[in-house]
Amino acid sequence: MDYISILILVFSFLVLMGIGVPVAWSLGLASFVTLMVSVAVGPSATTIAQRMGTGLDSFSLLAIPFFVLAGEIMNRGGIANRLIELAKSLMGRLPGGLLYVNVLAAMLFGAIAGSAAAAASAIGGILGPRMEKEGYPKELGAAVNITASTTGLIIPPSNILIVYSLASGGVSIAALFIAGYIPGLFIGLLLIITAAIFVKRKNLPGGERTSLRDLARSFFRAIPSLMLLVIVMGGIVAGIFTATEASAIAVIYTLGLSFFYRELKLIELPSILLKASETTAIVMLLIATSMSMSWVMSSEDIPQSISSTLLSLSDNIVVILIIINLLLLFVGIFMDMTPAVLIFTPIFLPIVVELGIDPIHFGIIMILNLCIGLCTPPVGSVLFIGVGVAQSTIGKVVKPLIPFFIAMILGLIVITLFPDLTLWLPRVLGL
């Protein structure tokens, strides 16, 4: 292993990030500079460009732009409102019920849209003003919204699970999707329990009792939205269509549903398509440059060296998982989720597989680690969205955020130590 190349790779990446260069460009430029140590400028540029193109040459990645578009349509098509109404009918009458509604609505919306950012924006934008009006602390509402929104990245369909499948060399997307249900619901339950502690301490108000008739009406109004989840996941599990085909079906279904609800106008489509294109372009550039850095690291034998170092420290599965979790939590603080998955999956996956850990289980562990990173500064994108929607500041939100942050870490520990929470459902379904 060439330690000079490693130092150049790490140092150039950190310097570029430090001076404000976007993450995607920092990844690509750091890879290019590192390769120039042993290869001339021209071949280095050609190699990086080739690796970026090769990194995007995957049929599975076609699912990402479709799911992004489906999420944008949902955000504007009235689907979020109906999911919130259902959550309010179920839990809104409880003391502090709007906090539970936020968690449940974020889980439902995230499970359908597969986007933490979309969930934080849509759910926070609707529930935030109402919480403040009814006497809930603004910062507490923001903390619940920020952490609950990340559950949509674990509960399928999830774009980041598709990225992990690519980085892992072909772990089944269907199995990853199914494996995310119980961990995602478990994290949501821990967040609800944490919110309940705040409710008791602050004596927060409850809503009006919902009649059985109103509950039934909210449920039937939400059925078309919930059916998207049944169609997408049912079709994938049954083998009727692939995840990529399911993403296209999700776009068609959400588009038709939004017009049916009469909350989306034809004139709004160009702006929706433009927004989805912008998001997709950012994600794809991140994937391309991350794949180039991953290749440079492989060419310098960095994954093998890290693997040897970790295994020399201990051959105990629990100890190795603790070390990897700590490293991923640290990485999540400073790096966006997509490049982190693409760069560190090839490094850590061979280690855990050698120790007998299922790649599906490790995938959920990795994504949950990085979900926690989305809630922490300085790069936590969901943190910034949640704070912006609440019209507050990070300094004010951090204090109520800490207990929810601890709850997510507790959930991570449990999911790490008990693999059956992740693997039971895929086994039952034969995936």
Secondary structure, DSSP 8 states (H G I E B T S, - for coil): --HHHHHHHHHHHHHHHHTT--HHHHHHHHHHHHHTTTS-HHHHHHHHHHHHHHHT--GGGGHHHHHHHHHHHHHHTTHHHHHHHHHHHHHTTSBTHHHHHHHHHHHHHHHHH--HHHHHHHHHHHHHHHHHHTT--HHHHHHHHHHHHGGGGTSSS-HHHHHHHHHHTS--HHHHHHHTHHHHHHHHHHHHHHHHHHHHHHT--B-----HHHHHHHHHHHHHHHHHHHHHHHHHHTTSS-HHHHHHHHHHHHHHHHHHHT---GGGHHHHHHHHHHHHHHHHHHHHHHHHHHHHHHHTTHHHHHHHHHHHH---HHHHHHHHHHHHHHHHHHS-HHHHHHHHHHHHHHHHHHTT--HHHHHHHHHHHHHHHTTSTTT-HHHHHHHHHHT--HHHHHHHHHHHHHHHHHHHHHHHH-THHHHHHHHHTT-
